[in-house]
Amino acid sequence: MSNYPDSQDRVLVKNYMELLPLLDLLQDNINAIDSNFRLPHIFKAHLLSLMDTVTKEQTDIRKSMRVRGIRIYEEGRKNGKTFCKYQVRGYHEDFGILDGVLKARVEERLATYLGIDITDIERN
């Protein structure tokens, strides 16, 4: 492995950045369940289980990032884009993804976790 960042490094950073809003989404839905659902404990247990799965994946990604010498040192949102700055074995890199693309990626990941074919979902 050379010191220069490669595609695997970029994929790890991209995957990590996609999981952050997914965890926020799950937490928001858990909070909404507390006030708006019948039998909330069942739905909440399912979302908590899903959140544990996502957190485990995030932990695995962070371990891989650490092994590969990747460190994210800045994250943020600006002009309809989510971005981060990170260091890979001494090289500084930027990653950015448009919010609309990030939303679509989060939906795809959530559908995968739930075992749903996203093409079967009706859109409003």
Backbone torsions as a table, in degrees:
resi	resn	phi	psi	omega
1	MET	NA	124.9	177.1
2	SER	-78.3	167.3	178.5
3	ASN	-74.3	-23.5	-177.4
4	TYR	-71.1	138.2	-179.7
5	PRO	-57.3	137.9	178.8
6	ASP	-118.2	-176.2	-175.5
7	SER	-64.6	-33.3	178.5
8	GLN	-63.6	-38.8	177.6
9	ASP	-61.3	-45.4	-178.7
10	ARG	-65.1	-38.5	178.8
11	VAL	-64.5	-41.5	178.0
12	LEU	-60.7	-45.2	179.7
13	VAL	-64.1	-44.1	179.7
14	LYS	-60.6	-47.0	179.9
15	ASN	-62.4	-41.8	178.1
16	TYR	-60.7	-45.8	-178.4
17	MET	-66.9	-28.3	178.3
18	GLU	-75.5	-26.9	-177.8
19	LEU	-77.9	-26.9	-178.3
20	LEU	-59.4	-52.0	178.9
21	PRO	-68.6	-26.2	177.1
22	LEU	-65.7	-43.2	177.2
23	LEU	-63.6	-40.4	176.7
24	ASP	-61.9	-43.5	179.4
25	LEU	-60.2	-45.8	179.8
26	LEU	-62.6	-43.1	179.5
27	GLN	-63.6	-41.5	177.6
28	ASP	-60.8	-40.7	-180.0
29	ASN	-70.6	-34.5	175.3
30	ILE	-62.7	-42.8	178.3
31	ASN	-64.3	-38.3	179.6
32	ALA	-68.3	-34.7	-180.0
33	ILE	-62.2	-37.6	-178.2
34	ASP	-56.9	-28.2	-175.0
35	SER	-111.2	-14.2	-169.1
36	ASN	-125.5	0.3	-172.5
37	PHE	-114.6	149.3	166.1
38	ARG	-84.1	146.3	-175.8
39	LEU	51.6	52.1	-174.5
40	PRO	-62.3	-28.9	-177.1
41	HIS	-62.6	-32.8	179.0
42	ILE	-69.2	-49.9	-179.8
43	PHE	-64.2	-40.8	-179.4
44	LYS	-64.1	-41.8	178.8
45	ALA	-61.3	-39.9	179.3
46	HIS	-65.7	-45.1	179.6
47	LEU	-66.9	-36.4	176.9
48	LEU	-65.2	-39.1	176.1
49	SER	-63.0	-43.3	177.6
50	LEU	-63.2	-40.8	178.4
51	MET	-63.3	-38.8	176.5
52	ASP	-61.9	-41.0	178.9
53	THR	-63.0	-45.3	179.9
54	VAL	-65.4	-41.4	179.0
55	THR	-62.9	-39.5	177.1
56	LYS	-63.5	-43.0	177.8
57	GLU	-62.6	-41.4	178.7
58	GLN	-62.5	-40.7	177.9
59	THR	-62.4	-43.4	178.0
60	ASP	-62.0	-41.0	178.5
61	ILE	-64.2	-43.2	179.9
62	ARG	-63.2	-38.2	176.6
63	LYS	-63.0	-44.8	178.6
64	SER	-62.4	-39.6	178.1
65	MET	-63.3	-42.6	-180.0
66	ARG	-62.8	-43.9	179.5
67	VAL	-61.5	-37.5	-177.5
68	ARG	-87.1	1.8	176.9
69	GLY	76.3	32.4	-179.3
70	ILE	-102.7	130.7	178.8
71	ARG	-135.9	120.9	175.6
72	ILE	-85.6	125.5	-177.6
73	TYR	-117.5	-4.3	175.4
74	GLU	-154.7	135.8	176.7
75	GLU	-134.4	150.4	176.9
76	GLY	-178.8	-178.1	176.9
77	ARG	-130.8	137.7	-179.1
78	LYS	-158.5	131.4	174.9
79	ASN	53.2	45.4	177.6
80	GLY	72.3	23.6	-176.9
81	LYS	-138.8	137.9	173.2
82	THR	-98.4	134.4	-174.6
83	PHE	-140.7	164.5	169.6
84	CYS	-148.3	156.3	172.0
85	LYS	-115.6	136.0	-177.2
86	TYR	-143.2	161.7	179.9
87	GLN	-117.0	133.6	178.5
88	VAL	-125.0	107.2	176.7
89	ARG	46.7	44.1	176.9
90	GLY	96.2	-17.1	178.8
91	TYR	-93.6	136.2	178.2
92	HIS	-95.8	133.1	-177.3
93	GLU	-133.1	159.9	174.4
94	ASP	-119.3	147.3	172.5
95	PHE	-133.2	135.5	177.1
96	GLY	-143.5	146.2	178.2
97	ILE	-142.1	133.5	178.1
98	LEU	-62.4	142.8	-176.6
99	ASP	-58.4	-37.2	178.2
100	GLY	-64.9	-39.2	177.8
101	VAL	-69.0	-41.5	178.5
102	LEU	-61.3	-42.2	178.4
103	LYS	-60.4	-43.7	179.2
104	ALA	-63.6	-41.3	179.1
105	ARG	-65.4	-39.3	178.1
106	VAL	-65.0	-42.3	177.1
107	GLU	-60.7	-43.7	179.1
108	GLU	-61.6	-45.0	-180.0
109	ARG	-63.5	-44.3	-179.8
110	LEU	-62.4	-43.9	178.0
111	ALA	-61.1	-40.2	178.5
112	THR	-63.4	-46.2	178.6
113	TYR	-60.3	-35.8	-178.5
114	LEU	-86.1	-5.7	-179.5
115	GLY	72.2	32.0	-178.1
116	ILE	-106.8	136.7	173.0
117	ASP	-79.8	112.4	-173.6
118	ILE	-63.0	-22.7	179.1
119	THR	-72.5	-16.8	178.9
120	ASP	-85.5	-6.5	-176.0
121	ILE	-82.2	130.9	176.3
122	GLU	-83.5	134.9	179.5
123	ARG	-101.9	144.7	177.1
124	ASN	-83.9	NA	NA
